């Protein structure tokens, strides 16, 4: 990327983020009222010419219903008689929302940071954002500052708090056509001075009100703001870092500076490298709650834990999304996965939190093995029980123990070691610890 003056922000990645490994994303908005999308598959797998008209992301409902002939548009016409999208804001009632119970669940899940959407691409803000008039959740629908509610609750549990903001797309501020192809995502977006000022006001307000530990932008940032000086994105970064000393910004601003890079499902996998990176995904195929999804679309507890371990073993963090119902309930299938991850981390977290990738032994699919390490130990995270042999590191002591279990009898023959492991204490892979 060409130099643009943002290099002056380059600094060490705050250690808390590299140690955290696991965060919770929250997609909640007016789109949670219709809560409908076609569960076609994961981003990065579904062909581009199919994706947008059959978008699996329920939070893209506003765009999908504007694509002529799409199943979402036909359903919206038949069920809602082509009602304006903003009717969903007025219908959005959060009578079952209990931020404390959410935060308690996130704590139980072992999450170290939480990032809710403050403004998604539909432009509706979940706080009383400047310049939004009544198009926010304080003036209409829920009639409350949902961001403050979530922020206060998670921080009371000792969890870091970040904010998602859609700087690149806002379908409410222009008459741009719907996005139907991937190349439209960055092409059909507001770029002008007025929108750049609008985003600037929002970001400064988010920083001043909530002092977020992470600014998580999406898609891009309006071109007019990509300069130095007053009312620029650079001035936002200045304000952020001056107010949040250990804060981070992600890489989706499309400027030369970021504190870490991001991938999404199977998309942008080339960003999964470097000192700090993060994969985000939903438990199903959508971020926003999708009433159409069923068990065939969800991650199981076991697959979610494997995904977390796989990401961490390669040096990344996992930002796992929940999509609450419009009323504020976390669906059972999502709750089960979070509780399952938490139960596993309560036994095996020492191999995850504060760990680093370990390259002294190969990962394996049969048996399924991933490796991490800390200052004193090397960890084999193995999804198999019984007697087996595998390639192992040449550690100083040929002894091993299972987290939550016992010391193991280990034999070595060349680069292979053999051991016999009984069933795990918690559902999911077993962690075998070797002393360095």
N, C-alpha and C positions, 0 to 999 in steps of 0.2 A: 504494500500500500504506500502511496506517495506520502512524503512528510507533509504535515499540515499544521504544525505548531503544537500538537497535543502531546508530543514526546516529553515535554517538560513535566508531565504528570507521572511518568514512569517511576515506580517505586517498588520496594519489596512487597510481595503478597502478604497481607496480615496472616499471622500464623494460626489464628483461630479458625480461619476458613479452611486452610489446608488440613487441619486436624478434625474438622467437623464431620466430613464425609457424607452426612445424610441430612437432607432438608425436605420440607413439605411445601409444595406449590398449592395455591388455592385459586381456582377459576370459578367465580360466582358473579352472576350478573342478571340482567333482564332476560338474557338468552336461557336462563335456568327455568323460566316459566314455560315456554314451549318445549324445551328440553328434548330436542329431536334432531337426529342426524342419521345418515346411513352408515352403519359400522363396516365400512369396506376393508379396512386394514390399517396398518401403521404408516405414518408419514415416512417417505423414503422407500416404500415398497409398492404402493399403489401408483400406477402410471399417471403422469402429469395430465394427460388428456382426459382422464377419468376423475381425477381428484376433486376439482373444484365444483363441478355440477353434482357430484355425489359425496360432498365433503363429510368425512367422519367426525369433524370437529363441530360439536353442538354450539360452541361459542362463535362460530362463523355463520350462524343462522341468518343474520341480517344480510350478508353477502349472498348466501346460497339461494335465498328466496327471490333474489333479483335476477337470477340466471333463468332466462325463459326456458320452460320445458323441464327444468330440474324436478326431481321428485319432491324436494322440499317446497318449491314454488307451487306445484300442483296441490300438495297437501295444505299449504298455507291458504291458498285460494279456497279450497273446499271446506276446511275446518274453521278458518278465521275470516273468510270472505275478504281476503287481501287487506285486513286491518293494518294500519300503520304500525311499524315496529315499536314505536314508543308507547303503544298501548300496554305492552308487556311491562314497562317500567311502572305504570300505574297499578297493574295487577300483581306486582311483586310484593308479597307480604312475607315477612320473616318472623312469624309468630312462634316458630319452634327453634329459633336461633339462640343458643346458649354459648357465648364465647368462652366461658370458663370450662365448660365440658369439652369443647373443641381443644383448648389448650392442654387440658389434662390428658386427652387422648394423644395429642402430639408428643407430650412428654413421655407417656407410656410407650409410644412407638419408638422412642429413642432419637427423635429429630433434634438437631442442634440449631436449626434456623427455619423460619417460616416466612414465605413470601406470598401475600395475596395480590390479586389483580386490583389496582386502584382505578385504572381506565383501560378497558380493552378496546378493540377496533370499532365497537359500536359507539364509542365516545361518551358513554354514560359513566360518570365518576361516582365512586363509592364513598366519597367525602364531599363536603361543601366546597368544591374547587372554584377558584376565582374565574369569572367569565362564563360559567356554565348556566347562569340563571337558575331555572328550576329543573334543569336536566341533570339531576344528581339524586342520590338516595336520601339526602337530608330533606329536600323539598318535596319529594314525591316517593311513592312506593313504600319502602321500608320506613321512611321518615327518621333515619338515624345515620350517624357517622359510623359506618361499618368498619372502616379502617381503624379508627380509634378504638373501637370495641375489641378487634382482633389484636391490635398492637398491645393494648394494656394487659389483655389476658395472657398472651404468650410470654410477655416480659415478666409477668408475675411468676411464671413457671421457670424463669431463668433461661429462656430460649431467645436467641438472636432474632431480630425482626427486620425484614427487607420489604421493598415495594416493587411490584411490577407496574410498568407504565408503557402503553403503546404510543410511542412517539412517531412511528413511521406511518401508521394507518389510523384514520379517524373518518369513518364513513358518514358522519353527521355534519362535517364542515364544508362539504363540497358536493357538486353534482356529478362527480366522476362515475364512470360506468362500473359495473361489477367486475371483479377479478375472475377471469376464467382460465388463465394459464399462468404458470409459474413466473414467466418473465413480466407479467403484469404486476406482481406483488410490489416490486420496487419502482415500476413505471407509473402505475395508477395510484399515486399517493400525493397528498398535499405537500408542497415544497416552499410555499411563499412566506413572506415576512410576517403576515398576520398570524398564520398558523405557528410559525416559529416562536413568536412572542407569546402566544397562547400556551404552548408547551413549556416555555421558559417559566411563565408564571406558575404553572402547575407544579413543576419540579422544585422550584424554590419553596413553594408552599408546603409540599410534602416533606422537604428537608427541615423546614422550620417547625412544623407541627410534630413530626414523628421521629426525627433524627434516625432515619433507617440505617441499618448496618449494611444494606446492599441496595443499590439502584439498578434494577433489572429492566433495561429497555428492550423493546421488541421491534423488529422489522428494519428500522433505520431511524434517522432523525431528519427533520426538514432541512433541506439544503441551505436555506438562508441562515440558519443558526450555526453552520459549520465554519465559524470564523473566530477570531480572537476579539476580545473587547466586551463592551457592555451588552447585556441581553443575549449573549452567545452561549452555546453549549460549553465552551471553555469557562465562562463565568459560572455556570452551574457546577462544573467540576470543582472549581476553586471554592465555591461556597460549601459544597458537600465535604470536601476533604478538610476544610477549616473547622467545620462543625462536627464531623465524625472522623476522628483521627484514624481509626482502624476500619473505615468503611471501604467498600469495593464497588466498582462498576463492571458490568459484563461487557461483552464484545459486540453487541448488536446496535451500536450507534453508527457504525460505518465511518469511524474516524480512526486515527492511528493508535489511540490509547485504549487499553482495557486492562483490568486487573486479572481477568480470567476469560477463557473461551467457553463456548457452549455448543452442545449438539442437542438434537431433538428426535426421539425415537431412533429411526435409522437414517436420519437426515443430518448432514453436516458432520459426518463421522471423521472427516479430515481434521476437525477442530479438537479431537480427543488426544491432545498431546501437549507437551510443555509443562511448566511449573504448576499450573492450576487450571483445571477444566471441570466442566459439569455437564452431565447428561440429564435432560428433563424428559418426562413422559407421564402419561396418565396410567392408571391401573387398568383401564380399558383402552379403546382406540381414541377416545375423546378426552379433552381436558374439562370442558363444561359437562355437567350431568346430562347423560343421554338415556332417556327412558327406554330406548329400543335395545340397548345393549343387554346381553345376558351372559351366562357363565362361559359360553364359548368365546367371548371377547375379552374376558377379564384375565389378569394375571392371578394365579393361585398364590398362596402364601409361599410355597416352595419356589416358584418361578420368580417371584418378586425378590426373595432373599438371594437367589442365585444372581439375579441382575445386579443387585446392590454389591455383592461380593465381586462380581466380574468387573464392575466399574472401578471399585476401590483397588482391586489387585493391579489395575493398569494406571493407578495414580490419580483417579478422578473422584468427584463427588456425585451423588445421585440426588436430584431434586424430583421427588415423586409427587405427582399431583393428586389432589382430591377435588371432586366436583360436587358440592353440596346441592341438595334440592332447593327449589326456590324458597321453601319455608324455613330452611336452615338446618335440615337434618343431613348428617353424613350417612349415605346409604350403607346398608349392612355389608355388602360385598367389599366396600372400601374399608370399613371399620375392621372387618375380619383380617384383611391384609395388613393394616397398620398394627393391629394387636399382635399378629403373628411375627412381624418383623421385630417388634419390641420385645417379645418373649425370647426370640433368638438372640438379639443384641444384649439382653440382660445377662445371658450366659457367655456369649462370645464377643462382646463389644471390644475387648482388649485387642483383638486381631483386626479391628476396623478403625476405631477412633484413634487419631494420632499416628496411624500406620503409614507406611510407604510401600510402593511396589517393590517386589523382590524378584530379581532376574537370575538368581543363582540356581534355579531349578525350573523345568518347563511346566507350563500349564498342560492340562490333559482333559480329554473328553470322556475317556473310558479307562479308569474311573475319572469322574469329574473332579478336577483339582485346580485350585487357584492358590497363589502365594502372596503373603504380605509379610512385613517385618516392622519391628521397632528397634530401639537401641539395644535391647538385650536378647530378643527372641526372633526366630523365624517361624511363621505360621503356615501350615498346610491346611487349607480349607477344603474338605473332602466330602463329596456327596455319595458315600457308599459305606456300608458296614461289612464286617467279616474279615477274612484273611485275604490280603492282597499285597502286591509289590508295586513300587513305583520309583521313578527317578527322584532322588532327594539331594539336598545340599550337603556339602562336606562340612558339617558343623563340628565345633570343638568337642562336644559331648554327644555320644551316641545314646541319648536318652530322650524320651518324649512323654508328654502327658496330654490328656484330653481335657478341654475346658469343661468343668462340671463333672469330670470323671476321674480316672485313675492314671497312675503311671503305666506306660505300655512297655511290653517286652519287644525290643527292636533288634533285628539282625540285618547286617549289611553284606552284600555280595557285589563288589565293584561299586558302580554308581546306583545300584538298586537297594532299597531297604524294604523289609517285610515286617508286617505287624498285623494284629488282629484287634479290630475295634467293635465294641458292642453298640447297641442302638443309642442314638443321641438323646441327650437330656431334653433338648428343645427341638421342635420340628424344624428341619432344615439341615444343611451340611454340618459336619463335625469339624471342629478346629483342633488340630494337633499342634502342640507347641514344642519347638526344639530350642534349646539354649544355644546361643552363639558361642 
